[in-house]
Amino acid sequence: MERTSVAELASMLRREVVRYSIGEKLPSSRELVQRHQVSPVTVSRAISALAAEGLVVARPGAGVFRAEPRRSAPAPGDTSWQEVALSAEAGLPPARSIDASGVLTALALPPAEVIDLNSGYLHPSLQPEQALAGALARAGRRPGAWSRPPLEGLPELRAWFARDIAESVTAADVLIAAGGQSALTTALRSLAAPGAPVLVESPTYPGMLAIARAAGLRPVPVPVDRDGLRTDLLAGAFAASGARLLVCQPLFQNPTGTVLSAERRREVVRIARDAGAFVVEDDFARRLVHADAPELPPPLAADDPDGVVVHIRSLTKATSPNLRVAALAAKGPALARLRAVQAVDSFFVPRPLQEAALELVGSPGWPRHLKALGNALRERRTAAATALGGLAPARLPYGGYHLWLRLPEGTDPAAVAAAALREGAAVTPGRGYFTAEPPGPHLRVGYACAESPARITEGVHRLRRALGET
């Protein structure tokens, strides 16, 4: 059984390569496979890592050779002038705040010994890797797979998303985007001008707050309770702020996991329509429904003939971080605005990726994957909640990938997260989910990216030890 990872083999080769003269040939891949008892793929990736570092040069058909040493790095220049240039916005809307801390925290890869209770992406064991590989291979052989796609996306993929969202949505209403984050960026930049207010749930997804602030928008919070967005406060928030845009996650909201109640769903669309405002519905977790869930409510877009709702639906969360394919659904002039902004920003989503998405969702393995994923997420949620004991939420979510914990008053969530990391578990402090001072101390604990339910249990035990330290 192979026990050497790519990183371990690369480390070994890094030490060995200095024994060779400049330009001298290294052992062949076959020799390295036999010597280190690893697979050819591991050897290939380790060699690629060394080549990227400039330590070796691979010459097809000839072999791998020790590279010429790199020249010493040039002396650093003086970039202090940029501090002035990036802040000199007198007479313009409020300066953009590019705070990517929440996004960077979510995307950070912890060391191997740390149990990841932070990430919102599936562990590789939960990803449909074989189905994805097959879909990508078939997609590459499709006629025209490498030609330029339509700006709006492949018609067949747009039609599939339309059917997946609601009967009232047609293929003509759909744009294909490069993942949910890109779709959110396009929506906010299209529907609100720099300096404008935008209503957001409180707490809410930090990545969306980062998008809003980077676009020069002013997030205005509307509280969330156990039944979702507080619609009794929504009309007042529109009137007081003058906002013409609301961003919400009605299903398995991040971070609270709440589902917007049926009565409030109708109210959100009615209140926004009365305010002459758009609702961006980020339906990011619909395919992360747990096996024990009741029937899911339809999206807000399903009962919206007037184009109030701009709907976002992504394949990424339920598949792989690398399948960055999503849909933006809208009606009327808003759709034309979305199309124009997306075309300026990114031209189009690469056609091979769209073709691969089509192959995946059209394959017999797609419903089987979703069923298996629902069972696995239920098992993981149960493991996390059981290990948390009294810290677990009173009402567990039946979809999504995380639990939102209210900590005892006086607890410092950042200190707890730091202590947990020292214990070997990565969790997310709640501060970044609020636009202003949070109403209490919170932590978000994820259960999608850890290796197994047993590892989730161990990770929570490490968190509880950290709580005892702070």
C-alpha positions in Angstrom: 0.0 0.0 0.0 1.3 3.4 -1.0 2.0 5.6 2.1 4.1 8.4 0.6 2.2 11.6 -0.2 3.1 14.0 -3.0 4.4 16.5 -0.4 6.6 13.8 1.2 8.1 12.6 -2.0 8.7 16.2 -3.2 10.5 16.8 0.1 12.7 13.8 -0.4 13.5 14.7 -4.0 14.3 18.3 -2.9 17.0 17.0 -0.7 18.3 14.6 -3.3 18.5 17.0 -6.2 21.3 19.0 -4.7 23.6 16.0 -5.1 23.4 16.3 -8.9 25.4 18.7 -11.1 23.7 21.5 -13.0 22.1 19.9 -16.1 22.6 16.3 -14.8 19.8 13.9 -15.5 17.8 12.6 -12.5 16.5 9.0 -12.2 13.6 8.1 -14.4 10.1 8.1 -13.2 10.1 4.3 -13.3 13.2 4.2 -11.1 11.6 6.6 -8.6 8.4 4.6 -8.5 10.3 1.5 -7.6 12.7 3.2 -5.2 10.0 5.0 -3.2 7.2 2.5 -3.7 4.8 5.1 -4.9 2.4 5.5 -7.9 3.4 7.1 -11.2 0.9 9.8 -10.5 2.6 10.7 -7.2 6.0 10.9 -9.0 4.6 13.0 -11.7 3.0 15.5 -9.3 6.2 15.7 -7.1 8.3 16.4 -10.2 5.8 19.1 -11.2 6.2 20.7 -7.8 10.0 20.8 -8.1 9.7 22.2 -11.6 7.4 24.9 -10.4 10.0 25.8 -7.8 12.7 26.0 -10.5 14.7 23.1 -9.1 14.4 20.8 -12.1 13.6 21.0 -15.8 11.5 18.4 -17.5 12.3 17.7 -21.2 9.7 15.5 -22.9 11.3 12.4 -24.3 14.6 13.1 -22.6 13.9 13.1 -18.9 14.2 15.4 -15.9 17.4 17.5 -15.2 18.7 19.7 -12.4 17.9 23.3 -13.4 20.2 26.3 -13.4 20.0 28.1 -10.1 17.8 31.1 -10.1 19.3 34.5 -9.9 19.1 36.2 -6.5 15.9 38.2 -5.9 16.0 41.8 -6.9 16.1 44.4 -4.1 12.5 45.4 -3.1 11.2 48.7 -4.4 9.4 51.4 -2.5 5.6 50.8 -2.9 4.6 53.2 -0.1 3.2 55.6 -2.7 0.4 53.1 -3.4 -1.1 53.8 0.1 -1.9 57.4 -1.1 -3.0 56.3 -4.6 -5.4 53.7 -3.3 -7.0 56.0 -0.7 -7.2 59.3 -2.7 -11.0 59.2 -3.5 -12.0 62.7 -2.3 -15.4 63.8 -3.7 -16.3 60.2 -4.6 -18.6 57.8 -2.8 -17.3 56.2 0.4 -13.9 54.5 -0.1 -14.2 50.9 -1.0 -13.2 48.5 1.8 -11.7 45.4 0.3 -11.9 43.2 3.4 -11.4 39.7 2.2 -10.7 38.2 5.7 -13.9 36.2 5.8 -13.3 34.8 2.3 -9.7 34.0 3.0 -10.6 32.3 6.3 -13.2 30.1 4.5 -10.7 29.2 1.7 -7.7 28.6 3.9 -6.4 25.0 3.9 -5.4 24.0 7.4 -2.5 21.7 8.1 -3.1 17.9 7.7 -3.1 17.4 11.5 -5.9 20.0 11.9 -9.6 18.8 11.7 -11.4 21.2 9.4 -14.7 22.4 10.9 -14.5 25.6 9.0 -14.7 25.0 5.2 -18.0 25.0 3.3 -16.7 22.6 0.6 -17.2 18.8 0.7 -14.5 16.4 1.7 -13.1 14.5 -1.3 -14.8 11.4 0.0 -18.2 13.1 -0.5 -17.5 14.5 -3.9 -18.6 12.6 -7.0 -15.0 12.3 -8.2 -15.6 9.3 -10.6 -18.7 10.9 -12.1 -16.9 14.2 -12.4 -13.9 12.6 -14.1 -16.1 10.7 -16.5 -18.2 13.9 -17.3 -15.0 15.9 -17.9 -13.6 13.2 -20.2 -16.9 12.9 -22.2 -17.2 16.7 -22.3 -13.8 17.1 -23.9 -14.9 14.8 -26.8 -18.1 16.5 -27.5 -18.2 18.2 -31.0 -17.4 21.8 -30.6 -16.4 21.4 -27.0 -13.4 23.8 -27.4 -15.2 26.4 -29.4 -16.4 29.7 -27.9 -19.8 29.3 -26.1 -22.6 31.8 -26.3 -22.2 34.7 -23.8 -25.3 33.6 -22.0 -24.1 30.0 -21.7 -24.9 26.8 -23.5 -28.7 26.6 -24.3 -29.0 23.0 -23.0 -27.4 24.0 -19.6 -29.6 27.1 -19.4 -32.6 24.9 -20.0 -31.5 22.4 -17.3 -31.1 25.1 -14.7 -34.4 26.7 -15.7 -36.2 23.3 -15.0 -34.2 22.8 -11.8 -35.2 26.3 -10.4 -38.9 26.5 -11.2 -41.6 25.9 -13.8 -42.0 29.7 -14.2 -38.4 30.1 -15.2 -37.4 29.6 -18.9 -34.0 29.0 -20.5 -34.2 32.6 -21.8 -34.3 33.9 -18.2 -31.0 32.2 -17.3 -27.3 33.2 -17.6 -24.5 30.8 -16.8 -22.0 32.2 -14.3 -18.6 31.0 -13.0 -19.9 29.8 -9.6 -22.1 31.3 -6.9 -19.5 33.9 -5.7 -19.2 35.3 -9.3 -22.9 35.3 -9.7 -23.4 37.3 -6.5 -20.7 39.8 -7.6 -22.5 40.3 -11.0 -25.8 40.7 -9.3 -24.7 43.3 -6.7 -22.7 45.3 -9.3 -25.6 45.2 -11.7 -28.5 46.1 -9.4 -26.9 48.8 -7.1 -24.8 51.8 -7.8 -21.6 52.5 -5.9 -22.4 54.3 -2.6 -26.0 52.8 -2.5 -27.3 50.9 0.5 -28.1 47.2 0.2 -30.2 45.3 2.8 -28.6 42.1 4.1 -29.5 39.4 6.6 -27.9 39.7 10.0 -25.9 37.5 10.5 -25.0 36.8 6.9 -22.4 35.2 4.6 -19.1 37.2 4.9 -18.3 36.6 1.3 -21.4 38.5 0.3 -20.4 41.4 2.6 -17.0 41.5 1.0 -18.5 41.7 -2.4 -20.8 44.5 -1.4 -18.1 46.6 0.2 -15.7 46.0 -2.7 -18.4 47.4 -5.0 -18.7 50.5 -2.8 -22.1 49.5 -1.4 -23.3 50.1 2.2 -24.7 46.9 3.8 -27.7 47.6 6.1 -28.6 44.7 8.4 -32.0 43.1 8.9 -32.1 40.6 11.7 -32.7 36.9 11.3 -34.5 34.7 13.8 -35.4 31.0 13.9 -37.9 31.5 11.1 -35.6 33.5 8.8 -35.5 37.1 7.8 -37.5 39.4 10.1 -40.1 40.7 7.7 -41.7 42.8 10.4 -38.5 44.9 10.2 -38.1 44.7 6.4 -40.4 47.5 5.2 -38.9 49.9 7.7 -35.4 49.0 6.6 -36.3 49.8 3.0 -37.9 53.1 4.0 -35.2 54.2 6.4 -32.2 53.3 4.1 -33.7 54.0 0.7 -32.3 50.7 -0.5 -33.5 49.2 -3.7 -31.8 45.8 -3.2 -32.1 42.9 -0.7 -29.8 39.9 -0.6 -31.0 36.8 1.3 -30.7 33.1 1.6 -34.2 31.8 2.3 -33.1 28.1 2.4 -30.5 26.8 5.0 -29.2 30.4 5.6 -25.5 30.8 6.2 -24.7 30.8 9.1 -27.9 30.2 11.0 -29.2 27.3 8.9 -32.8 28.7 9.1 -35.4 28.2 6.5 -37.7 31.2 5.7 -41.2 30.4 6.8 -44.0 30.2 4.1 -45.7 33.4 5.4 -42.5 35.3 5.4 -41.6 34.1 1.9 -44.7 35.8 0.5 -44.0 38.9 2.6 -40.4 39.3 1.4 -41.4 39.5 -2.3 -44.5 41.7 -1.5 -42.5 44.2 0.6 -39.7 44.4 -2.0 -42.1 45.0 -4.8 -43.9 47.7 -2.9 -40.4 49.4 -2.3 -39.5 49.1 -5.9 -36.6 46.9 -5.0 -34.9 43.7 -6.2 -34.4 40.6 -4.1 -31.2 38.6 -4.8 -32.1 35.0 -3.7 -28.9 33.0 -3.1 -30.1 29.4 -3.2 -26.7 28.0 -2.5 -27.6 25.0 -0.4 -30.7 23.4 -2.1 -28.7 20.4 -3.1 -27.3 20.0 0.4 -30.6 18.8 1.8 -30.3 16.1 4.5 -31.9 12.7 4.1 -34.4 13.3 7.0 -35.7 16.7 5.6 -39.3 17.4 4.9 -40.3 18.6 1.5 -38.4 21.8 0.6 -40.3 25.0 -0.1 -40.0 26.3 -3.7 -37.6 29.2 -4.3 -38.9 32.8 -4.1 -38.4 33.0 -7.9 -41.1 30.3 -8.4 -44.0 32.8 -7.7 -42.6 36.0 -9.1 -43.9 37.0 -12.5 -42.8 40.6 -12.1 -39.1 40.0 -12.0 -38.6 41.2 -8.4 -36.3 38.1 -7.6 -32.9 37.5 -9.1 -32.2 33.9 -8.4 -28.8 32.3 -8.0 -28.3 28.5 -8.2 -24.9 26.8 -8.1 -23.6 23.3 -8.7 -20.3 23.9 -6.8 -21.4 23.1 -3.2 -22.8 19.7 -4.0 -20.0 18.6 -6.2 -16.5 20.1 -6.1 -14.9 23.5 -5.4 -13.6 23.2 -9.0 -16.9 22.9 -10.7 -17.6 26.6 -10.7 -20.8 26.6 -12.7 -23.9 28.5 -11.5 -27.0 30.2 -12.9 -28.4 33.7 -12.6 -32.1 33.8 -13.4 -33.9 37.1 -13.9 -36.6 38.8 -16.0 -36.9 42.1 -17.8 -34.3 44.8 -18.1 -32.4 43.4 -15.1 -31.4 40.4 -17.2 -29.9 42.6 -19.8 -28.0 44.5 -17.2 -26.7 41.3 -15.6 -25.6 40.0 -19.1 -23.7 43.2 -19.9 -21.9 43.3 -16.5 -20.9 39.6 -16.7 -19.7 40.0 -20.3 -17.5 42.9 -19.3 -16.1 41.2 -16.2 -15.4 37.7 -17.6 -16.7 37.3 -21.2 -18.1 33.8 -20.6 -17.7 30.6 -18.6 -15.3 28.2 -20.4 -17.3 25.8 -22.6 -15.5 22.6 -21.5 -16.7 23.3 -17.9 -20.2 23.9 -19.1 -20.2 20.7 -21.2 -18.8 18.8 -18.2 -21.6 20.2 -16.0 -24.2 19.0 -18.6 -22.7 15.6 -18.7 -22.7 15.3 -14.9 -26.3 16.4 -14.3 -27.5 14.3 -17.2 -25.8 11.1 -16.0 -27.5 8.3 -13.9 -24.9 8.9 -11.2 -26.2 12.4 -10.4 -29.4 11.4 -8.5 -27.4 8.6 -6.8 -24.8 11.1 -5.7 -27.4 13.5 -4.2 -29.1 10.7 -2.3 -25.8 9.5 -0.9 -24.8 13.1 0.0 -28.1 13.7 1.8 -27.5 10.5 3.9 -23.9 11.5 4.7 -24.7 15.1 5.7 -27.4 13.9 8.1 -25.0 11.5 9.7 -22.3 14.2 10.0 -24.8 16.7 11.4 -25.9 14.2 14.0 -22.3 13.4 15.0 -21.5 17.1 15.4 -24.6 17.9 17.4 -24.1 14.8 19.7 -20.6 15.8 20.4 -21.6 19.4 21.1 -24.2 18.4 23.6 -25.7 21.4 25.3 -23.8 23.8 22.9 -25.7 22.5 19.9 -28.6 24.6 18.5 -32.0 23.7 20.0 -33.4 23.3 16.4 -31.0 21.4 14.1 -31.0 22.4 10.4 -32.1 19.8 7.9 -29.9 21.1 5.2 -26.5 22.8 4.6 -23.2 21.9 6.2 -22.8 23.9 9.5 -24.2 24.6 13.0 -24.4 28.1 14.4 -23.5 28.1 18.1 -24.4 30.8 20.7 -21.6 30.8 23.3 -22.0 31.9 26.9 -22.0 35.7 27.5 -18.5 37.1 27.9 -16.9 34.5 25.7 -14.5 35.8 23.1 -15.2 33.8 19.9 -11.9 34.8 18.3 -10.0 33.6 21.4 -11.9 30.3 21.3 -11.2 29.8 17.6 -7.5 30.5 18.2 -7.4 28.0 21.2 -9.3 25.4 19.1 -6.6 25.7 16.3 -3.9 25.1 18.9 -5.9 22.0 19.9 -6.1 20.9 16.3 -9.5 22.0 15.1 -10.4 24.9 12.8 -13.7 26.7 13.4 -15.0 30.1 12.4 -15.6 33.0 14.9 -18.9 34.7 14.4 -17.8 38.3 14.2 -17.3 38.4 10.4 -21.0 37.4 9.8 -22.3 40.7 11.2 -22.1 44.2 9.6 -21.7 45.9 13.0 -21.1 44.7 16.6 -22.7 41.3 17.0 -25.5 40.8 19.5 -23.6 38.0 21.3 -20.7 35.6 20.9 -21.1 33.0 18.2 -19.1 30.2 16.4 -19.8 28.4 13.2 -19.0 24.7 13.2 -19.0 23.0 9.8 -19.2 19.3 9.2 -18.8 18.9 5.4 -15.0 19.0 5.0 -13.8 16.7 7.8 -12.8 13.2 6.8 -15.5 11.3 8.6 -18.1 11.5 11.4 -15.5 10.1 13.8 -13.2 13.0 12.9 -16.0 15.5 13.3 -16.6 14.1 16.8 -12.9 14.3 17.6 -12.8 17.9 16.2 -15.7 18.9 18.4 -14.0 17.4 21.5 -10.9 19.5 20.7 -13.2 22.6 20.4 -14.7 21.8 23.8 -11.2 21.5 25.3 -10.5 25.0 23.8 -13.7 26.4 25.4 -12.4 25.1 28.7 -9.2 27.0 28.2 -10.8 30.4 27.5 
